[in-house]
């Protein structure tokens, strides 16, 4: 399957696009800017979704669902919010089609114009806060901890599968609180949830931080984010959590009666991750042989391939393999026994290697004689013969080893590609020759931020939450700075 496959060094962007398609993850649809997520790709998303959903519920959140359509007037109620999304909105203006009088298909019925246009959901703050107004009267109604699994539409002209499409899948949490302190704690808690998921399940190390004012979510007072480094040296914003203050509560007049009987505006957060995580997963671990998946998110964790020439040999292998398959599945490991007679073993080896299956087992008549099975791991491409008596225990350990190895490899890559600089010449040289994360002092002004972006195409990915704050001088202006921030070119 890797024959004719572009390498990362040849053309990283082409490598990514080919990998997504050839690994059967997704493809472009007939609707411009939209994608079809194929069963194998969707199975990975389902595993992500299941784990995130478990983590959300463990922190007290419940799922709900709100309308796909938002009245245009709702978006006008919070000024910075509508300004942030206005250019990305898809608008519904009519509610009916009719047969074309000339007999050529259908046309929009000119008499079916909506009194008020509807916006196809780019994000749900407005429709949800108009609903919360009905739900909240007293402090007893708070907090509201709601998450929604949904699709959203943000009109994109330049698209790339998973990373940027006009329609994408995501979850969006929307919470309401009695105090500012509670809301800030919620936003910070959900950032930690995202970071834990990225590192422990995706094996993708992230830096937690705060966005600059110019990079904040439209309508937020603070945007927290996790930033990951891809193999081409570009950053990927992998998740965001927003402290919205009382902006949406004031826009939709959402108040509550406090214990003291005072009428107060509610405090809000929103937070979300999307199918963009799929792109992050692919670009963090995959190689020139195809997809590489961490065991915790692999739809098939173990593929077993029989090697045989005659039917009686297949029967003998199957007799040995099925107890292994059952024992692994009893330990929670997903197994596929591929006994299709339409493909040769070599073709199957290539298929599962390209699709990133963490472990492959192969067994033939000679293995039965020797009481062994060949075990191949996808992360290192190493093969070894393991005793049939020990194979289940061995594979169980490999699941842990591979997960940890992928994380360590990604951490090492990030460390090697993170550079601290003190001068603007160093800054530009790193971005020109090495790329990756650059830590440098910034004077805190949007003017400096914009000048650096214009001259180098690098943006401030975040102001890191962890790490020692050491005063210094801005890499660009020379003005005083309280700490180094994280710069990078980004997706």
N, C-alpha and C positions, 0 to 999 in steps of 0.2 A: 504493500500500500504506500510505502514511502518512496517508491520509484518516481523520479521526476519531481520530488518534493523540494521546494526552495528552502535553502538553509537560512538560519537567522542572520549569519554574516553577509550572505548575498543580498538579502532584502527583507528586513525584519517585518515590515508591514505586509508584504506579500506572503511571507512565511505564516504570519498570524491568520490572514484571510484564508489561505489554502488549508491550514490546519483545522479551522472551524468547520469548513465544508467537508473535507476528506474524512474527518473523524466523526462525521454524522451528527454534529452538534446543532447546526442551524444552517439556513440558507436564506438568501434574499427572496422576498415574496413579489408577487405581481403588483402589489401596492407600493409605490415608490417610497423608500425610506423605512419600510417595515420589514420584519423578518418572520420566518417560520422557524420555531424552535422544534427540532426533531426529537423523537422519543428518547434517544440516548442523552441528548443535551438537557431535555426536560427532566429526565431522571436525576441528573446531577442537581438541577435547580430544586427539585422536590426534596432531596436530602438536605440541601441548604435551608430550605423553607421549614422543614420539619424540626431541625435543630434550633433555628432562630425562634420558631413558634414556641418550642419548649422553654427556651430561655426567657422569652417575654412573659409567658404565663408564670414561670417561677418567680418573676419579679412583680407579680400582682396584676398583670395586664390581661384584658379580654379582647376578643375579636368582635368586630362589627362590620357593617357594610353601608356605605353612603352612595348617593347617586353619581352616575358617570357625568351627568350634565349639570352645569352650574349657570344660573342666570347671570347675564353680563353685568347687571347692576351690582352683584355681590363683589365682583372683582374691583369695582370702583370705590369700595368703602375703605380700603386700606391702601393709601397712596403709593407707598414704596413697593408693596406687593404687586399691584397691577403694573407698575412701571417695570418691575423685574421680569414679569411673564408676558407682557403685552405682545411682544414680537414672536412668541412661540405658540400662541393660542390658535387652535382650530375652532372655527365658529360654525354653528348650525343656524341657518337662516330660514329654512322652509321645513314643513312637516309632511309633505306629500309629493309623490310623483304622478305623472299622467302619461298616457300613450301619446306619442308625437302625432299631431294631426296628419303629417305627411306619411305616416305609417312606418317611420324609421325609428324603432325602439321606443325609449321613454325619455321624457324631459321633466324638469322641475316644474310643478304646477305654480304659475305666477300668482294665483289667488290663494296659495297656501303659505303665505309669509307669516312667520311667527311675530307676535306682538313685541316680544323681547327675545333677542338672540340668545342662544344657549352656547356656552363654552364647553368644549370637551375637556374634561378634567386634566389640567396640567399638574395639579396638586390640590389637596382638599381642604386647606385651612378655612376657606370662606364658607363652603357648604356645611362643614362640620361645626363651625362656630355659630352659624345661624341656627343650627339644630340644638347646640348646647344652651342657647338662650331659653329654650323650652324645658330643658332638663334641670337647669340650675336655678334655685331660688334661695336656698339656705346653705350654711356651712355644712349641714348634714348631707348635702348632695355631693360634697367634695371629699377626696379627689375623684376625678373621672380619669381612668387609665384605660384608654381604648387604642387598639391597633386595627388597621385595615390592610388586608391583602388585596391588591387591585392592579389594574393597568392604568397608565396615564399616557397622555399625548402631548409632546412638545415638538412643534414643527421643526424638523432638522433638514437642512439641505445637503450637508456632507455627512454621510452616515457610515458606520462600521459595525458589523455584527457584534451584538452584546454591548459594545462600548458606547455607541451613540446611535440610537434609532428613533424614529418619529414616535413610535409606540413602544413602551417597554413595561415589564412586570416589576412590581416592587411591593414593599410594605411601607406604610406610613403610620407612625404612632402619633396620637394627638391627645395630650393630657391637660387637665384643668386643675388648678390648685388654689388653696386659700391664701397662701403666702408666697412671697418672692423666694424665700429660702427653700421652700419645698420644690418649687419649679426649677430652680437652679440645680438642686440635688438630683432631681429627676433627669434633667438634661445630661448631667455629668455621669449619672448611673448608666444611662443607655449608651453613652460613648464607651464606657468600660465593657458593657455587654458586647458591643460590636467588635472591640479590640480582642476580647477573649475568643469570640467566634472566629475571627480572622486568623488568630495565631494558633489556637488549639484544634480547629477543624480544617481550615484552609491551609494551615502550615505557612501562612503568609505574614511575616513580621510587619508591624505597623507602628507609626509614630503618632501619638495622640497629641492634639494641639488645638489652638483656637485660631480661627480665621481673622484676617485683618478686616477693618471696617468695609473696605471696598469689595471684599470677597464674601461677605456675609450673605446668608439667605435673605431674599427680599421680605422685609417685615420683621426680621429678627433683631434682638439687641445683642445677641452673642451666638456665634455658630462654632460648635466644637466639631472636630473632624478626625478621621484616621487616614493617614497617608502611607501608601505602599510604594516601593520602588520596583519597577519592571526591569526585565533583562536588557532592554535597550537603553537604560539609564533615564527613562522618563518616569515621572511620578503619576500615580493613580489615586484620586480621591475615592476611597472605598466605602465611606459611610459618613453621614453627618447627623448631628443632634443640635437642635436649636432652642435657645431660651428666647421666647417671644415676648416676654414681659407682659404688659397689659394691652398691647397694641390691637390685637384681634378682639379682645373683650370690649375695648372701647369702641372699635369699629362696628361691632354688632350688639353693643349695649348689654353685655353679659355681666350681671351683677349678682351678688349673693348677700344675704343678711348674716352678719357675723354673730358670734356668741354674745357680743355686747349690744346687738341690735343695730349696729351700723351697717349702712349699705356700702359694699366695696366691690371694685372691679376684680374679676378673676385673673389669676396668673396662668400663663400657658407655655407649653413646649410642643415641638413636633420633631420627629426623627425618622430617618429612613435609609434603607439600602435597596439596591435594585439588581436586576440581571447583569448590571455592570460588573458585579462580583464574579460572574462567569469569565469575563474577559481577564480580570485580575488573576483568577485561578490558573487560567491557561498560560498567561504571560509570565507568571512567577516560576512555574515548574517545568514547563514543556521544553522539548529539545528537538534536535534535527531528525530524530527517529519518530516524532509525533507527540501525542498528548502524554502528559505525566500527571496522574491523579493521586492525591493523598488518600490512603485507605478509608478514612472517615467519610469521604464524600464520593467514593467510587461506587457506581451502581453495581458493577461486578467487581468483587474484591479478589476472587480467585477464578481463573479459567483452567479447566482440566481438559487436556487434549489426548485422545487415544492414538497410538501409532500401531497400525496393523495393515496386513495385506489381505487376509482372509477373514470371513465372517466368524469362524471359531476363535480367531485371535481377538477380535473385537469383543466377543462374549466373555473371554477370559479377562481381558482388561476391565471391562465393565463390572464384572463380579468383584474385582479388587477395588475399583474406584468408588463405587456407590457407597460403601461404608465410610470411606474418607469424606465424601461429599456430605453425607448425613451428619457425621461427627463435627465437621466444620460449621455446618448450618446450625447445629445445636448450640454452638458457641457464639452465634450471632454473626457469622461471616457469610456473606453472600457468595454463592458458587454457581458457575455455569459449566456443565459437562457438555462439551461440544462434540457430539458423535455424528455430525452431519457427514454423509458420504459424498456430498457434492463438491467438497473442497479438500485439498490435500493438507496434511499437517503443517507443512511449511507456510502455506497461505494463511492458515489459522494463526500460526505464531506471529506472522507479520501483522495480522488484523488486530490481535489483542495488544500487541506492543504499541501499535499506532494509536489505539484507543485508550492507552494509558492504564490498562488493568494492572494493579499493583503486583500480583503474583500469578505466575503461570506454572502449572504442573503438566508434565508429559510422561506417559507410560506406554511401553510396548512389551512384546514378549520377552525380550532380554531383561527388562526391568523386573518382570514377574519372576524370572529365574533367579535374579540376584536379590530379590526382596527390596528393591529400591524404587525411587521415583525421582525424575529430574525436576528441580525447583529453580525457576528463573524469576528474579526480581526486576521490576521495571525501572526503579530509580537508578540502579547502578549497572543494569544489564548483565549482572553476574549470574552464573549457573552453578548448581552443585547437585550431587546425588545424595539423597536423604533416605534413610531406612524407612520402610513402610510403617514400622512400629512407632516411629517418632515424628512422622510427617505432620500430623495434626498439631502437635505441640510446637513444632518448628514454625509452621505457618502462622500460628497464633502469635508467636514472638515476633515474626517478621512484620506483622501488621503494625506493631508498636514501633519497631526499628525503622521501618520505612517512613512512617509519619514523622518521627523525630529527626530522621536524616534529612528529609525534605525541608523541614523548618530550619535546621542548622545550616544547610546549604544556602537557603535564602537569606538568613541572618548574616552569614559570612560574606555573601555577595553585597549586601547592603553596607556592611562595614567597610569593605574594600572600595566601595563607590560612594562613600560619604567623605567630603573634604571640608575642612575648616580653613577659611581664608581671612586675611586681614586687610588686603588691598583690592582695589577694583580691577587692577591688571590681573591679579591672581584669579579673581572671580571670573573674569571673561575667559581666561586661558583654560580654566577647569571646564567651563561649559563648552568651549570650543573643541577641546581634545579628549575629554573624559566623560563629561556629562555626569549624571547621577545627582545625589543630594549635595547641596552646598550650604554649609552653616556660616553665616556672616552677620555682623552687626548691621542694624537698620535704625534710622533715626526716628521712625514712627510716623513719618509724614506720608500722605497719599501721593504727594508730588514726586518724592524719591522713588516710591514703589512703582509709579507709572513710568518714570524715566528708565529705571532698570528693565522693566518689562519691554518697553519699546526698543531699547538698545540691544537686549540679549535674548528676548523671548522667554526669559525665566520669570516665574511668578513666585510670590511668597506662598508656599504651600500651607504653612501654619506657623504659629508661635508655639513652640513645644511646651507642653505642660510639665514634663519631667526634665531633669538636668539642672545643673547649677546656673543661677543667673549671675553673670559676671559683666560688670560695666565695661564699656569700650567706646570706640568711635565708629560711626556709620561707614561702611565699606565704600559708599558712594559720595556722601556729602562731607564726611569727617566730623559731623555733629555728634554730641553725646548719645549713647545708646545704653539701655539697661540690660539687654541680653541678645544673644545671637538667635536669628530666626532661620527657618528652613526654606531655601530656594530650590527650584528645579524647573526644568521644562516639563510640561505635563500633557496628559491626554485630556 
